[in-house]
């Protein structure tokens, strides 16, 4: 892809239709590329003054991109026109920054889960960007993940405690301690909601089966623990059918592994010692898993074709 940055790429996200990918990061620039598998031409580039982008993602309908930073405000970008709208934070809240959020990709009336201070999660309407309701955890939230239908939200706390929320009823329906976690750093839910992965500062990724967690009380045993990384797991991502789980750490060079979920084993044939990953800073699968994108601290986004899947 043309239009390389020289700064950390904090976000790589595929459009819901799979034909476009966004990249954004510390160079304060949002870029959109058309994915053709060959030249992948750039179709949009927007720079934001004094706004290093920490997180960016498409809304569920694909018409907008939300960009956040360590600022008390954020931006919405109309993908069709390139028009940017500055959103003056969240009404009634005085948080100093909103750098992390999770986007609900379900149909209907989806939410944006914006992480605030002191364990708060602000649930915003994707259409209006206004707060609809709040959720509250007992410690700082480090990561959130929606189920594919948008009815369930998982939030990981720095304490290693995991919260399960019923979004429709707006209440907590489960609290669990991630086994062995000193500090919880990431969480990912499979599209069908049947599997959950939790990452910690020690580099351990625990895989849970949702039904087993619900029956196990507050201290469930992981179905499988992966010890392949040795530094804090910043990124976890399931592909569309839940067959692959990607896990990565930005703290070590080339610290990315792909897990074959049905067999609970790590792929040994990729990445190799020659794969030019560098320090990984963002990952994403395309909607139908045909592509896997990896952003790094050198400003590059590496795009890989997964031949097992016929479409992007």
C-alpha positions as CSV (number, residue, x, y, z in Angstrom):
1,X,0.0,0.0,0.0
2,X,1.3,3.5,-0.9
3,X,1.3,6.4,1.6
4,X,3.6,4.9,4.2
5,X,3.8,6.7,7.5
6,X,7.0,7.0,9.6
7,X,5.1,6.8,12.9
8,X,3.4,4.1,14.9
9,X,0.3,2.7,13.2
10,X,-2.1,2.4,16.1
11,X,-5.2,1.2,14.1
12,X,-5.7,-1.0,11.1
13,X,-9.4,-1.7,10.5
14,X,-11.3,-3.2,7.6
15,X,-14.5,-1.7,6.3
16,X,-17.6,-3.9,6.9
17,X,-17.7,-4.7,3.1
18,X,-14.1,-5.8,3.2
19,X,-13.0,-3.8,0.2
20,X,-11.4,-0.9,2.1
21,X,-9.0,-0.7,5.0
22,X,-8.1,2.3,7.2
23,X,-4.8,3.0,8.9
24,X,-4.2,5.7,11.5
25,X,-1.6,6.5,14.1
26,X,0.8,8.8,15.7
27,X,1.5,10.8,12.5
28,X,-2.0,12.3,13.1
29,X,-3.2,11.0,9.7
30,X,-6.1,8.8,8.7
31,X,-5.7,7.0,5.5
32,X,-8.2,4.8,3.5
33,X,-7.0,2.2,0.9
34,X,-9.0,0.3,-1.6
35,X,-8.1,-3.4,-1.3
36,X,-7.5,-5.0,-4.7
37,X,-4.7,-7.4,-3.6
38,X,-2.2,-5.8,-6.0
39,X,-1.6,-2.1,-5.7
40,X,-4.2,-1.3,-3.0
41,X,-4.4,2.4,-4.0
42,X,-5.0,5.1,-1.4
43,X,-8.4,6.8,-1.7
44,X,-8.4,9.2,1.2
45,X,-5.9,10.9,3.5
46,X,-6.8,13.3,6.3
47,X,-4.5,15.0,8.8
48,X,-5.5,16.2,12.2
49,X,-3.6,19.0,13.9
50,X,-2.2,18.2,17.4
51,X,-4.2,14.9,17.4
52,X,-2.1,11.7,17.4
53,X,-4.6,9.0,16.7
54,X,-4.8,6.3,19.3
55,X,-7.8,4.5,17.9
56,X,-9.9,4.5,14.8
57,X,-12.7,2.3,13.4
58,X,-15.6,2.2,11.0
59,X,-19.1,2.5,12.2
60,X,-21.3,-0.6,11.6
61,X,-22.9,0.9,8.5
62,X,-19.4,1.8,7.1
63,X,-20.4,5.4,6.5
64,X,-18.2,7.0,9.2
65,X,-14.8,6.6,10.9
66,X,-14.4,7.5,14.5
67,X,-10.9,8.8,15.6
68,X,-9.8,9.2,19.2
69,X,-6.7,10.4,21.0
70,X,-5.5,11.5,24.4
71,X,-7.7,14.5,24.1
72,X,-11.1,15.4,25.7
73,X,-12.7,15.4,22.3
74,X,-12.7,13.2,19.2
75,X,-13.5,13.3,15.4
76,X,-16.0,11.7,13.1
77,X,-15.1,11.4,9.4
78,X,-17.7,10.9,6.7
79,X,-16.2,8.2,4.4
80,X,-18.2,9.3,1.3
81,X,-17.3,13.1,1.5
82,X,-14.2,13.3,3.7
83,X,-15.9,15.8,5.9
84,X,-14.6,15.8,9.5
85,X,-16.7,16.7,12.5
86,X,-15.2,17.5,15.9
87,X,-17.2,16.1,18.8
88,X,-16.8,17.9,22.0
89,X,-16.4,15.0,24.3
90,X,-19.2,13.3,26.2
91,X,-21.9,15.5,27.7
92,X,-21.8,15.5,31.5
93,X,-18.4,14.0,31.8
94,X,-15.0,15.6,32.4
95,X,-12.6,13.0,31.3
96,X,-9.2,14.3,30.0
97,X,-9.0,11.8,27.2
98,X,-10.9,9.2,25.3
99,X,-8.2,7.2,23.5
100,X,-9.8,3.7,23.7
101,X,-13.1,2.5,22.4
102,X,-14.8,-0.6,21.0
103,X,-17.2,-0.5,18.0
104,X,-20.3,-2.6,17.8
105,X,-20.5,-3.9,14.3
106,X,-24.0,-5.3,14.6
107,X,-27.1,-4.1,12.6
108,X,-29.9,-2.2,14.2
109,X,-29.0,0.5,16.7
110,X,-25.3,-0.2,17.5
111,X,-23.2,1.4,20.2
112,X,-19.7,2.7,20.7
113,X,-18.2,1.6,24.1
114,X,-15.8,4.4,25.1
115,X,-13.5,3.8,28.0
116,X,-13.4,6.6,30.5
117,X,-11.6,7.1,33.9
118,X,-12.3,5.3,37.1
119,X,-13.8,2.2,35.6
120,X,-16.5,3.9,33.5
121,X,-17.6,2.8,30.1
122,X,-19.7,5.3,28.2
123,X,-22.2,3.7,25.7
124,X,-22.7,6.1,22.8
125,X,-25.1,5.9,19.9
126,X,-23.2,5.5,16.7
127,X,-25.7,7.8,14.9
128,X,-25.7,10.7,17.3
129,X,-22.4,10.2,19.2
130,X,-24.3,11.0,22.3
131,X,-24.2,9.0,25.5
132,X,-27.2,6.7,26.0
133,X,-26.1,5.0,29.3
134,X,-23.0,4.2,31.4
135,X,-21.5,1.0,32.8
136,X,-19.2,0.9,35.8
137,X,-16.4,-1.5,36.7
138,X,-14.5,-1.5,40.0
139,X,-11.1,-0.7,38.4
140,X,-9.6,0.8,35.3
141,X,-10.8,-0.7,32.1
142,X,-8.1,-1.7,29.6
143,X,-10.0,-3.4,26.8
144,X,-13.6,-4.1,25.6
145,X,-15.1,-6.5,23.0
146,X,-18.6,-6.9,21.7
147,X,-20.2,-10.1,20.6
148,X,-21.2,-10.3,16.9
149,X,-24.9,-9.6,17.6
150,X,-24.0,-6.6,19.9
151,X,-26.0,-8.0,22.8
152,X,-23.0,-8.8,25.0
153,X,-20.0,-6.6,25.9
154,X,-17.0,-7.9,27.7
155,X,-14.6,-5.5,29.6
156,X,-11.2,-6.4,30.9
157,X,-9.9,-4.5,33.9
158,X,-6.4,-3.8,35.0
159,X,-7.0,-6.0,38.1
160,X,-7.4,-9.0,35.8
161,X,-11.2,-9.1,36.5
162,X,-13.5,-9.6,33.5
163,X,-17.0,-8.2,33.3
164,X,-19.8,-9.6,31.1
165,X,-22.6,-7.1,30.3
166,X,-26.0,-7.6,28.9
167,X,-26.2,-4.5,26.6
168,X,-30.0,-4.6,26.2
169,X,-30.7,-4.8,29.9
170,X,-27.8,-2.5,30.6
171,X,-26.5,-4.6,33.6
172,X,-23.6,-6.9,34.6
173,X,-24.4,-10.6,34.2
174,X,-21.1,-12.0,35.2
175,X,-17.8,-11.2,36.9
176,X,-14.7,-13.5,36.6
177,X,-11.1,-13.4,37.5
178,X,-8.8,-14.3,34.6
179,X,-6.7,-17.1,35.9
180,X,-3.1,-16.1,36.7
181,X,-3.6,-12.5,35.6
182,X,-1.6,-9.9,37.5
183,X,-2.7,-7.2,35.2
184,X,-5.4,-7.7,32.5
185,X,-4.5,-6.1,29.2
186,X,-6.9,-7.3,26.5
187,X,-10.0,-9.3,25.7
188,X,-11.6,-10.6,22.5
189,X,-14.9,-12.3,21.9
190,X,-15.6,-14.5,18.9
191,X,-18.2,-13.4,16.4
192,X,-20.8,-16.0,17.6
193,X,-20.0,-15.2,21.3
194,X,-19.0,-18.8,22.1
195,X,-15.3,-18.2,22.7
196,X,-13.4,-15.6,24.7
197,X,-9.7,-14.8,24.9
198,X,-8.0,-12.8,27.7
199,X,-4.5,-11.4,27.6
200,X,-2.3,-10.3,30.5
201,X,0.8,-8.4,31.2
202,X,2.8,-11.6,31.7
203,X,2.3,-12.6,28.1
204,X,-0.2,-15.4,28.8
205,X,-3.4,-15.7,26.7
206,X,-6.2,-17.7,28.2
207,X,-9.0,-19.1,26.0
208,X,-12.4,-19.7,27.6
209,X,-15.6,-21.3,26.4
210,X,-18.4,-18.9,27.2
211,X,-20.9,-21.6,28.4
212,X,-18.2,-23.2,30.7
213,X,-17.4,-19.7,32.2
214,X,-21.1,-19.1,33.0
215,X,-21.2,-22.4,35.0
216,X,-17.9,-22.1,36.8
217,X,-18.5,-19.2,39.1
218,X,-16.1,-16.3,39.5
219,X,-12.9,-18.2,39.0
220,X,-13.3,-20.2,35.8
221,X,-10.5,-22.4,34.5
222,X,-9.3,-21.6,31.0
223,X,-10.0,-24.2,28.3
224,X,-6.4,-23.6,27.1
225,X,-3.6,-21.3,28.2
226,X,-1.1,-20.1,25.5
227,X,2.4,-19.3,26.8
228,X,4.0,-18.5,23.5
229,X,4.6,-14.8,24.2
230,X,6.6,-13.4,27.1
231,X,5.5,-9.7,27.1
232,X,2.2,-7.9,27.7
233,X,-0.5,-9.0,25.2
234,X,-1.9,-5.8,23.8
235,X,-3.9,-7.3,20.9
236,X,-6.3,-10.2,20.6
237,X,-8.5,-10.8,17.5
238,X,-10.7,-13.6,16.3
239,X,-11.4,-14.0,12.6
240,X,-14.9,-14.2,11.3
241,X,-15.6,-17.9,11.8
242,X,-13.7,-18.2,15.1
243,X,-11.2,-20.7,13.5
244,X,-8.2,-18.3,14.1
245,X,-7.2,-16.2,17.0
246,X,-4.4,-13.7,16.6
247,X,-2.4,-12.5,19.6
248,X,0.3,-9.9,19.7
249,X,2.5,-7.8,22.0
250,X,3.9,-4.4,21.1
251,X,6.7,-4.8,23.7
252,X,8.8,-7.4,21.8
253,X,10.0,-7.6,18.2
254,X,8.0,-10.0,16.0
255,X,5.7,-10.9,18.9
256,X,2.7,-12.2,16.9
257,X,1.2,-15.7,16.8
258,X,-1.8,-17.2,15.1
259,X,-3.8,-19.9,16.9
260,X,-5.8,-22.6,15.2
261,X,-8.7,-22.6,17.6
262,X,-10.3,-26.0,16.9
263,X,-7.1,-27.8,17.7
264,X,-5.9,-25.3,20.4
265,X,-2.5,-25.2,18.7
266,X,-0.3,-22.3,17.5
267,X,0.5,-22.3,13.7
268,X,4.2,-23.3,13.4
269,X,4.6,-22.3,9.7
270,X,3.8,-18.6,10.1
271,X,5.1,-16.1,11.0
272,X,8.7,-17.2,10.3
273,X,12.0,-15.7,11.3
274,X,12.0,-13.9,7.9
275,X,8.5,-12.4,8.2
276,X,9.2,-8.6,8.5
277,X,6.8,-7.8,11.3
278,X,9.0,-5.7,13.5
279,X,7.2,-4.4,16.6
280,X,3.5,-5.0,16.0
281,X,1.1,-2.2,16.9
282,X,-2.2,-3.2,15.4
283,X,-3.9,-6.2,13.8
284,X,-7.2,-7.0,12.0
285,X,-8.9,-9.7,9.9
286,X,-11.1,-8.7,7.0
287,X,-14.9,-9.5,7.4
288,X,-14.7,-12.8,5.6
289,X,-11.1,-13.6,6.7
290,X,-9.6,-13.4,3.2
291,X,-7.0,-10.9,4.5
292,X,-5.0,-10.3,7.6
293,X,-3.4,-6.9,8.3
294,X,-0.5,-6.0,10.6
295,X,0.6,-2.5,11.5
296,X,3.9,-1.8,13.1
297,X,5.9,0.9,14.8
298,X,7.8,1.7,11.6
299,X,4.7,3.1,9.9
300,X,4.1,0.0,7.7
301,X,1.0,-2.0,7.3
302,X,1.6,-5.5,6.0
303,X,-1.3,-7.2,4.2
304,X,-1.4,-11.0,4.0
305,X,-3.8,-13.1,1.9
306,X,-5.3,-16.1,3.7
307,X,-5.9,-18.5,0.9
308,X,-8.1,-20.8,2.9
309,X,-10.8,-18.2,2.6
310,X,-12.1,-17.3,-0.9
311,X,-13.4,-13.8,-0.3
312,X,-12.2,-10.8,1.7
